[in-house]
Amino acid sequence: MNDTENLTERANALQELLASQQTLLLSTASVSGVPDLSYAPFVQDQAGCFYVFVSELAAHTANLLANPQGSVMFIRPESESRNLFARERAVFNCTAREISRHEEIHTTQLTALQDKFGEVVSLLRSLSDFHLFALSPESGRYVAGFGQAYTVNVKDGSVSPFSSKRS
């Protein structure tokens, strides 16, 4: 297998990991810099943007409203991993944008969430404390296992070998 085929295979494995997940791990920070880690059900659009519908009762919502930077992580379940020190995972640094209820995309993405997660989304839609956020990846890294780290091109989903050296 040549390098191009290997990178294509890795990019496909990354897409399979993302497609296998129904929730994402969400890392945010408060205005004062206090970190918070949580999770949320999500949908992803064709452009690679992740959408979450979250309550004001959750710290991550206030954090995203005040500080639109965050990270999301997708990780292979422990039960499906051969080595817990090298679990397959992808991390994306994102910029968050609240989607107003008046925007057409609000209806489109809530319909996608309802199609994926069922009628509970209908109930959540009626609650005024829920906010829809678009989490747009700015950079990403995919780890397939030991010695198998890749930088993700967030525009097209391709991967290239990760280098920890800085220029």
Residue, then its C-alpha position, 0 to 999 in steps of 0.5 A: m500500500n502506498d502513502t496516498e492509499n494509506l492516508t485515504e484509508r485513515a481519512n475513511a477510518l476517521q469518517e467511520l469513527l465520526a459516523s459511529q458516534q451519537t454524542l460528542l465530548l465538549s470542552t469549553a471554558s468560562v469567561s474566567g478560564v475555568p474549564d468544563l467538560s461535558y457531552a451533547p448529542f450532535v448532528q453534522d452537516q455536509a460541510g463538517c460543522f457539528y450542531v448541538f442543542v443545549s440547555e442554559l442549565a448546563a455550564h457549557t451553554a453559558n460558556l459558549l455564549a460568553n466564549p465561543q472557543g471550544s473543542v470536541m472529541f470523539i473517542r472509540p468506546e473502551s469496550e471496542s479498544r484493544n489498548l486503552f492507552a491508544r484509543e482511536r480518537a479525533v479532536f477538533n478545535c472549534t468556533a461556536r456560533e449560536i443559531s437564532r431561532h429565526e434562521e432557516i438553518h435552525t429549523t433544518q438542523l433541529t429537524a436533523l436532530q429530531d430525525k436522529f434522536g426522535e421525539v424528545v427533540s420536539l419537547l426540547r424545541s418547545l423549551s425557551d432555555f435551549h440554544l442551537f450552536a454550530l461548532s465549526p472546526e478550525s483544526g483537527r487531529y486524528v489518532a488511530g493508535f500508537g504512532q498513528a497521529y494525523t492532522v485533519n484538513v477540516k475543509d475536505g476531511s483528508v489527513s496528513p501525518f502529524s508532526s509535533k515540530r513547530s516552525 
